[in-house]
Amino acid sequence: MRTALVLLFLLALAAIPGSLVPQRNLGIEKVDAYRRANPDLSRWWDRLGMFDVYASPWFAGIYLLLMASLVGCLTPRMREHATAMFRRPPTAPKVFSRLPAHAEVGAAALPAAEAAKVIRGTLRGFRVDVRTEDDGSVAVAAEKGYLRETGNLLFHFSVLAVLVGVAIGYGWGWYGNRLVVAGPDHAFCTSVQQFDEYGLGPRLTQADVPGYCVELQRFTAEFTEAGQPTTFSADVAWSGVDGEQRPYQLEVNSPLRLDGANVYLLGHGYAPQLRYTDRAGRAQTAVVPFLPADGMLTSDGVALFPDANADTRTGARSKDAQVGFAGVYVPTVPAGGPPGISAHPTERDPAVLLTAYRGNLGLETGVPQSVYALPQRALDDGRLKQLDTPAKLLRRGEAWTLDDGSTLEFLGTQRWITVAVRHDPGEPLALAGAVAMLAGLTVSLSLRRRRVWFRVTPAPGGCQISAAGLPRTGYDAFEQEFAGLVNRARDATGAAGRQADSPTAAATP
């Protein structure tokens, strides 16, 4: 048990980084933002598995050792307790005065066997056993609170059940995260190729992921005047293999529960809609999600136009005239102060503050890169350069003419949400284990083990009755309970003696 407690403590310590460092399975956009803000530290976190704490080898090692330790600890205790549950209460000690609670009930005008039967009837709630001793006296042994160990074992087996449930979820569960922009053109299906980030349990393949399609139709958010969120609601339409679309209102605490998958709402934001018209007069429109940087939904992002200024005869992409814009979207431009920080998360005076870049975006190299930041390699080697034109603040409907005659228009915004599609087959077992854990803990903390003995010794004209008690665990009320048992036995048997207020005060007058 000591080993199990140490491992449980280590598991709790190992889980702390999962709360402090963004996790890939909960929000890839938060991981990307953390990487941009802490590039040097992020390299070490990658090596240590801090962005996937619960799937890291060191966390799994502690987990497996804890499970093995619990099994090794609980198996012998379970066998011993199963035997003890059907074992007779222990025989009465020879000398009652050596026990912490003892008393003389008194003399009764009943045969010893009859007095023992009467005393047995007063011990309600106790497990009672009556024995005749070698000297002819009758001993009544009673025990109560033996279910305390049952609750204790139930608690520890429930911990094991929770651990097994989590392990099943890891082995046969899967998840996928996706940023979804409103509109039918941005709907997605639950295949791993369409997830922004996904993870499959080691016992699964891509074919085991069920096929559902989800479309964001509308997102609604309400905020207080101070900018604190009050409600989030996403109207989505989903379809299964039959292709029939079904509406659902997705909320933070109301996931879409499907057969073999659940869809959870994680985050939301704005996606500016920008139209770029190059110097040849060809227009391109992009809806680009910007990621929130603060609680007022001031958002950062980029808009890339790799097909800008392409060769009009061959359609080949330009090598040095591709265009990109980086900047900040502000739902509410403050009346005073810097325009790059929003005054409220609601779109009261929306604007986008952009800086223009021209050159080679470097998207043809095949090297994966973030869609929320400018290509860093292209910036470092000078293939992509910032224009001398200062940053421009565009409100909805306004246009920006660049030095080569091309224009950029801010058409408006669309809402986006991030969803997590998850399946955890170990969840029912983990939930049942958690409920049983609370039940076992309640029983273990509320019950107290104690034992009581009465010895009925034959005497001329009846019998002489004495009592003793022993609390097996700390129980402050045992003295009062023992005194009450002595008084009930005296009243039931008609024994001569005074009422006992405490165990040691119940002596014969």
N, C-alpha and C positions, 0 to 999 in steps of 0.2 A: 504494500500500500504506500509506503514511503516513496518507492520508485515511481509509482503512478502519479503521486502528488507532485513530485519534482517534474515529471514529464508534462503534466497538465499545466504547471506554471510556465515551463518553457514554451508550450504551445501558445499560451496566452501572450507571452512576450513576442513570439514569432509572428503573431497576427497583428501586432501593433503597426508595422510598416504598411500593411494593407489598408489601414485607415488614414495614414499620413501621406502616402505616395499614391498618385492616381493609378488606377488599375485598368489594363487594357479591356478586360471583359465588362467593365462598367461604363467606360467612355473613352474611346480612342482619341477624341478631340481634346480631352483634358490632358491626356498623355502627351500629345503633340505640343500643346501649349506649354506644358512643363518642360519639355525638351528644348523648346525655343528659349525659355527663360533661364534654364540651367543646363547648358550644353555639356559642360565638363562633368558635372555631377551625374548627369543622365548616363554617361558612358559607364560609370561605375555601377549605377543602378541596374543597367542592362546585364552586366557581368554577374551581379548578385541575384538577378531575378526579381528585383523589387517592383517591377511593373506587372509581374505575374506572381505575387507572393504565394497564393494558395495552390499554384501549380509548380512551384519550385521544388527541386530535389531535397533541399534541406528541410523545408516544411513537411514534405511527404515522409521524410525519415523520422522526424519527431512524431508525426501522426501514427505511423505504423508501430513504432516502439510503444506508444501509449496504448494502442489497442492490444498489443501482445501482453503488456504489463497488466492491463485490466483483466484480460482473460485468465492469466496466471494467478491473479489475486482473488478473483471472484469464484472461480470453480471450486476450490476447496472450501471456501466460506459457504457456498451454496449447499454443498453436500453436508457440511456440519450443521447448518441451520435446518435443513430438511429433516435430519435425524432428531434435532432438538425439539422441533415442532410436535413430534409425537412421543417425546420422552416424558415420563412421569416427573412431576416436580420433585426436587431433591428431598431426601429424608430430613427430619427435624434434627438439629444439632443436640448433643447430649446436654450441654449447659447453656440455657437461654441467657443467663446474665452476661455472657461474653459478647452478645450482639448489641449494636448501638441502640436498639429499641426493644424493651422487654417489660412485661407487666404480669402481675398475678390477677387473674380474672376473679377467682374466688371459688368457694365450695358450692356445689349444686346437688340437689337431691334427685339426681338422675343417674341411671347406669351409665358407665363410661361410653359404651357404644351408642346409646341414645343421645347423650350430650354431644358426641362428635357429629352425629347426623344433624342435630339442630344447628350446631356451629357451621357446618357445611352449607346449610341453607342461607346463612347470613352473608356468605362471601360471594355476593353477586358480582359477576364480571371477572371473577378469578378462575383460573384453571386449578381445580382442587383434586387432591388425592388423599385418601384415608388409609392409614396403615396401622396394623396392630404390632406393637413392638415386643421384644423378647420378655420384658418385665410385666407384660399384661396391660400396659397403658396404650392408649389410642392416640396416634399423632395425625393431625390434619395439616397437610402441606398445601399451600396456595401460592400461585404465581400470577402476576399480571404485568402487562406491558411487553410480553415477549414478541409482539408484532413490531416492536421498534426495530429489531434486526431485519424484519421483512421489509419495512420501509427503507431501511438503509441499503439493503441489497437491491431493492427496486430502483432506488436512486442511481446506484452505480451501474446496474445493468441498463438503465435508461441512457446514461452517459455513453455507454458502449453502443447502444442502438443508434444514438445520434451520430456517433462517429462512423458507424457502418453505413447509415443513410447518406451521409456526406460522401463517403467513399464510393457508394453506388452511383451517386449523382456525378461524381468526377469521372468514373469509368464509362458510364453509359449515357451521360448527359451531353448537351451541346448548347452553344449560344452563338448568336450573330448580332452585331450592332450595325445600324444603318441610319444615316442622315437622310430624311425624306423631305423634299420640297413639295409644297402644295401644288396640286394639279395632276391630271391624268398622264402627262408626259413624264412625270417623275416617279410614278409608281414602281414598286419593286416586288420581286418574288423571293421566297425563302430558299434560294439556292446559294451555295457558298460563294459562287462567282459574283453575286450581286451584293454581298455584305461588304461593308467597309472594314470590318474586323470580325473574325469568327474563330471559334475553337471547338474542336470535336473531341469527345472522350476517346481514350486509346482503344476502346472496344467498338468504335463506330467507324463507318466510312461515309463519304459524301452522299451515297445513295440512301442512307438511313435518315436523312433530313427530309421531313414531309414538305410537300409543295403547297404553299399558300402565297397569295398575292395581296399586297396592301397598298392602298392609295390614300394620301392625305387630301381631304376635301376642304377642310377649314380648321383653323386653330384660333381659339379665343383665350385671351388672358386678361385678367382684371388686377389692377394694382391700386393701392391707397395713394393719397396725395404725396406721401413720403417715399413712394416707390416700392413699398413692400408688396409682394405678390399675395393675392387672396384666392384666386381660382385659376386653374389651367384646364383646358378641355380641348380635345382634338377629335373632330368628326372624321372618321375614316370609313372606308369601304373595303371589305376583304372578300376574297373568293377562294374556294377550294378547287378540287379536281373537276367539279362539275361546271366551273366557270361562272356560276351565279354570284353576283355581287350582293353583299349583305352589309347594312350600315351598322356602325357601333360608335359609341361615344367613349373615347379613350381618355382616362384620367390617371393621375399619379397613383391613386390607391384603388383603381378599378381597371386592372389589365384585361386585355382581350384574351379569354381562355379558349384555346382551340384543342382539338384532339392531337396530342403529341407536341404541343408548343403553346407558350404564352407570350403575348406581346405586351411589353411594358413601356410606358412613356417616361423618358429620362430627362430630356432637356428641350429647349426651343430657342428660336432666334429669328433673325431677319435675313433675307436673301435679296440684295439689290438687283434690279433688272437694268442692265446697261446695254446700250446699242452703240457700237463703234462703226463709223463709216470711214473707210480708208481713203487714201488719195486718189484711188481709181474709181471711187464712188460706190464700192461694194459694201453693203451693210451686214453686220453680224450682231446678233443679240445673244447675250449670255445672262443667265440667272445664277448668281454666284453666292453661296452661303457665306456669311461673315460670322465669325465665332465671337460670342460675348466675352468681354474683358472685365466687366464689373456688373454690379447689381442693377444698374440703370440701362443695361444692354448696349452700352457703347461697345461696338463690335469691330474686330480687325479682319481683313481679308484681302484677297487679290482677285483680279479679273485678267485672264490671259487670252490673247487673240493671236494664236500661232499662224492662222491663215491670212492675217492682214498683209496687204501689199504684195500678194502673190502674183506671179507672172500671169498677165492677162491672156497670153497665147497658150501656154502649156499648163497653167494651173499649178506649177511647182511652187512650193513655199519659198518665201524670201529667206535668205541666210542672214541678213543684217537689218531688216526692216520689220521684224515681228514686234508686236506691241504688248505691253503689260501695264497694269495699273495696280498700285498698292495703296491702301488707305484705311480709313475709319468710317464706319457708318454710325450716325447719331440719330436715334429716333426723335429726340427733342433737342433742338439747338438752344442752348441757354441764352437768356436775354442779355446777360453780361458774362464776361469770362471767356475762356478759350472755347472755340467752336468744336474742338475735337473730343469733348466730354459731354455726354448726354445729361440733361437735367431731369429726365423722366423716362421710364421704359416704354411708355405708350407713344405712338407716332402722332405727336402734336405738331411738330415742325421738323419733319425728317429731312436729312441732308447727308451727303456723302463727301468726305474730304479725301481727294485722291492725288497721288503723285504718279507721273507718267514715266515709263521706261521704254526704250527702243533698242533693238539689236536681235541677237539670236537667243531665243528662250531655252535652247538646249533640250527640247522635249523629244528629239529624235534619237537620243543616245540609248534609250531603253532602260536607263537607270531610274528606279522608283523614286518619286519625290512627292512632297506634300502639295496638295491642291489648295492649301490655305496660306502659302507663303511663296514669294518669288524664288526661282531657282538659284540657290546659293552659289553653286559652281559657276553658273554663267555670270553672276555678279563678281565673283572673285577673280575670274580670268579676263574680265573686261568685255566679254561677248555681249553682255547686256548692260546698258548704261542709262543712268537717270538723265532725263532731259533738263535743259537749263530753265525750262518753264516752271515757275513756282507752283506749288500745290494749289489745287482749285477746289472750292466748296461749291457743290452743286445741289440745288434743291430740286424737288420733283418737277420734271418738265424742262429743266434748264440744260443747255448744251455748252460744251467746251471745245473751242477750236484750237488745235495744236499748230506747231510751227510749220508743218508740211501741208496744212489745209485740211487734214483729217479732223473728224469731230467725234466727241463722245457725249452721249445723252443719258441722263438719269431718268428712266421711265417710271420708276416706282419700286415697290418691293413685294415679295411674296414671303409667307411665313414658312418656316421649316421646323421640324421636330427631329429629335434623335430617339430611336426606339431600340429596345433590346428584345430579341426573340430568343426565348430560352426554353429548354426542356430539362427537367431534373427528376428522373424516376425515383431517386431516393428521398424526395421531399415528404411523401406520406410517412415513411418510416421515421424520418427525423422529427416530423411534427408529433407523431405518436410518442416518440421517445421524450420529447420536451414536455408533453403533458404528463406522462408517467413520471418524469423526473420531479415535477412539482408535487405530484401526489405522494411520491415516496419521501420527498423532503419534508412535506407536511406531517406525515405519519412519524417519521424519524425524530422530528423536533418536538412533537406534541406528546408522545408517549414516554413513560418512564418505567424502567424495569424495577420491580420490587417483589419481595417474597415475604410471606407471613406464615408462621407456624403456631398451632395450638396443640398443647399436650394435655390430654385428659387422663388423669391418673385415678384408678379406683380407690375409694376411701370408704370407711364405715359410714353407712347411711347415704351414700352417693358417690361423688367424685370431686377431685380437686383440679381446677383448670388454670393453666398458665399460658402465656402468649409471648411471642418474640417476632421481630420484623427486621428486614434488611433491605435498604434501597440499593439496587445495583448501579444506579447512575445518580448524579446530582439531582435531588428532588427536595426542595425546601418544604413542601407541604406534606411530606411523609409523616411527620410527627402527628399532625392533626388527623390525617387519614388513619393512622394506626390507633390513635386514641378512640376514634369513632368506631373502628372495628371491634376493639375491646369492649366498648360500651354496648354495642349491638349484641355481641356474644353474651355478655352478662345479663342483658335484659331477656334474651331469648331462652337462656338456660335457667334463669332465676337464681343465678349465683349470688352469694352474699359478698358484697364489696362496694366500695364507693366509686362514683363516676370518675373516669380518668380524663383529665384535661391535657396531659402530655404522657408519653410513654413511661417515663420514670416515675410519674406521680400515680401510676395505676397499681401501686403495691397493695397488698392486703392490709386492712386497718388493724 
